[in-house]
Amino acid sequence: MSNDQISSADTTSGTHFHVRSLPDGTAFQVSRHALEACEVFKDMFACCEGFELVDDKDEPGSQEAVLDLDETEHALATLFRLIQHPPAPPPTENSEGTRPRFKLDAGSVIPFPILPFMLHLADKYGLSETIIRSLHLHMQSNAAINPLPVYAYATAHDLPKIAAEASAYLLHPPLSSYTKEDIQIIPTVTAYHELLRLHEYRKSRLREILLNEDLFPHGYGTCSTHKQWATQLWEQKRVYLATQLEAATDIAGEMHELAWQFSMQYKCRRVARTVDYVPQDYWLGTVQ
């Protein structure tokens, strides 16, 4: 490629021109039509219409225009890929649901480490809402894999829907188990406080449900022979569990252990069937 420089973009010399990285010197041949989907380049073409390409000697030339940008080769390659090959949204299992469940197949989701940079370029160069929306969905799909970094990014960039999705995966392990360095990526005290409030709310609701649920609701399934013993065992188990609750405790699974204990202690099956009847997702589903 020649060393010709441009003083202003030559938008009359053809449909293709070169964009060159100032730090690396690498040039990319790009299509004007493709770049016009980007607000920054579209505005540049509009304001530079009619200017001529000049070479190093300030003489008009007929060669392709060269636009120098203060971006690395990697940044320009990423930008042009986003423009020319916009990423499709990640596949979902329940596209009609209010909260999408993403299929985390290999290759179907853009890895989190490169997403913030992509979104930075999309914002800087004014890429289309379609591209930005797709990148946001990829960010949201990473919540199950990288919940803390995704939550930190979402709260820093005012993306409440993505923050809410990530917070659902931050219930376990407890926040106290994270190191100071881990927690420091959360951008504000308010964002950290919201996580604490979420954990406390879930624990209080789980505790309320646990302590107000009877073994024999309205007398259903009562066994007169074993009622006192079974009720005492139920009370001991749930009172102890109430003191050990964490935001992600599976209280349905914990209490279901009593079904096995009842069946091992006596041959009456009425209590065991009563405990088995409680759906596995009953407890957690009530607070979601």
N, C-alpha and C positions, 0 to 999 in steps of 0.2 A: 504494500500500500504506500502511496506517496505521502510526503510530509506536508501537503497542502493544509492550510488553516482556513477557517471561516470566520468572518467578522459578524455575520448574521446568517441565520438558516436560509438556505436556498430552497424554497419550496416549489420552484418552477423547473428544476432540473430533472424531474422524474419522480417515480413513485417510491424509489428506494434511496436511502442514503446511509451514512455510517454514523454510529454513536460510539465515541471513544472514551475509555476510562482514563482520566488524568493520572491517577496514582500508578496504574499498571501499563498504560499505553496500548491495551488491547482494544480493538475496534470490532463492532458488531454491525453487520449489514441488516437493516431493519426496513420494514414496510411502513410508509407514511399512513396508509389506510388502517393498519393495525394499531398504530400508536395514537390515532385520532380517537380511539376509545378511551384514552387517558386524558383527563381534564388538563393537566399541565402541558402536555405536548399539543393538545388541540388549541389551547390558548396561544402557545408559542407559534404554531403555524399561522394562526389568524393575525397576530401582530407583526409577523415577519414577512407577510405576503408581499412579493415584488422585489425583495432584496436579492442581490446577486452574490454568488460565490466568488471569493477572491483567493488567490494563492499567496505564498510567502512574500511575493513582491508587490502585493496590493493590486494585482492586475486581475480583471475578470477572467474566469476560467469556465470550462465546460465540464470539468470533472464533477463526480458526485460530491454532495455536501458532506461535511464532517462536523458533528456536534460533539464538543468536549463536555463531559460531565464529571464532576468531582465525586465519583463513586468508584468503588473497587470493581474489578472484573466479576467477582462473585455477586455483588449487588446488582450489577447490570444484567448478568445472566439470569438471576432470579426474577428481576423485574420484567424482562422481556418474555420469560416463560409464563409468568402470570398473565401477561397481556395476550400473548399469542395462543397459549394453551391453558385457559382458565381451569382451575381445579373443580371437579364435580363434587357435590356435597357427599359426605360419607353415607354409605348405605345404612338404612334403619330396618328394624324388625316390625315396627308398628308406626308406619308413616302417618296414620290417621290419629294417633294418640296425641294428647296435649304435651306429654313429656316423652320425647323420642328415645327409643332404646337403640343404640348404635351397634352395628355388627363390627366388632373389632378384629376383622380379618387382616392378615398381613398384607400390606400394600394398599389397603383401602382407606387408611386414615393417615393424614400427614403427621409425622412425629412432632411432639410438642417443642423440642428445642429449636426448630426452624420456624415455627409459626409466629412468634413475636416479631421476628425480623421481616417476615412476609407481610404481616399486618402493618408494620412500620412503613414499608415501601408503598403499600396500598394506600395508606393515608397520605404519605408525603407527595405522591404523584397523582392523587385523585383518581384511583381506579374505580371502576363501576361498582354500584351497590350490590350487583349480583356476585361479583368476585369477593367483596368484603363479607357478604352474608355467608357464602360458602366457607370462607376461612374461619368465620365465627363458629360455624357448625363443626368444623374440624377441631377447633379449640374446645368446644363443648364435649365432643366425643372423647377427648383426652382426659376428661375429668375422672373417669374411672381408673385411669392408669397413673396419672400425675395430679392428684387432687389438690395438693397444697400449692404447687407452682401455678396451676390453672386458676385457683381461687385468688392468689396474689395478683396475677395479671388482670383478672376480671375486675377486681375491686379497684385496682389502680387506673383502669381505663373505663370505669363506669359502665360495666356490662353486667347488670344485676341478674339476668337470666342465667348466664354462664356461671356467675358466682354461686347462685342457688344450687345449680347442678353439682358443682364441685363440693359444696358444703355437705351434700348428702353422702359423699364418700370420705368425709373427714370425721365421721362419728367414731371410727375405730382406726388406729388406737387412740386413747385419750390424748387430749392436747398436752397434758403434762408430760407425756412421753417424748415429745419433740425436743430437740436441743435448741439452745438459744439461737444458734446460727440458722437452723431450719426456720424458726418462727420469724426471724428478722426479714424474710422476704415478703411478709405481709406488709403492705405499704403504710397503713395507718393504724392507730390505736383503735379507731372506730371499727375497722374491718375485723380486727382480732376480737374486739368485744362482742361483735355480732356472732362470731363463732362460739364464744363462751355462752352467750345467751341461748343459742340454739341447743347446745349440749345440755344446759340446765333445764330448758323447757322440756326436752324429750325425757330427761330423767324424772322430772316431776310428774309428767303425764303417765309414764310407765309405772311409776310408783303408785299413782292414784288408781290406775286400772287394776294393778296387781292387788292392792289392799282392799278393793271394793268388789272383787269378783268372788262369788261364793262357789264352793265345791258342788253344792246342791242348790242351784238357783230355783227359788220358789218350790223347793222340796222335790224337784225332778231328780229321779234316779236314787232317791234315798234308800239306804239299806238299814233297817232298824237294828240289825245285829251288829253291824260294824260302823254305824254312823259316827259314834263318839270318837272311836279310834282314828278313823279316816279323816274326820274333820280336824282333829288335833294334829295329825301329821301334815295336813294341808296348811294349817295355820303356821306351824313351825317353819315349814319350807318357805312360805311366801314372806313371812316376817324377816327371816334371815336374808332372803334374796333382796328384799327391799333395801337392806343396808349395804348391798354390794352392787347396786345398779350402776351401769355406765350407759352412755347415750346409745350404744349399739348392742346392749344386752338382749339376747334372744330369750325373753322370759317365757314364750310359748314352749321353746325347747327345754328350758330349765324345769318348768313345772310339769312337762310331759314325762319327766323321769319318774314321777310318782306312779304312773300307770304300771310301770315294771315292778315297783316296790309293792303296790297293792296286790298284784297278781302273784307275787312270790310269798306273801304273808298269809293269804287265805284264799279259799276256793270260790268265794262269792265274786261274780263277775260284774255286778251292777256298777260299782264304783269305777272299776277299770274302764268299762264302756263309756262312763260319763266323762272321764278324763280324755279318752281317745276321741270323743266326739268333738272336742274343741279344735277347730281348724288350726293348722300349724301357723298360718299367718294372721291369726285373729288379733293377737296382742299388738304387734307392730303395725298392722294395718289400721288400727284405730287412731294412731297418732300421726299418720302420714298425711 
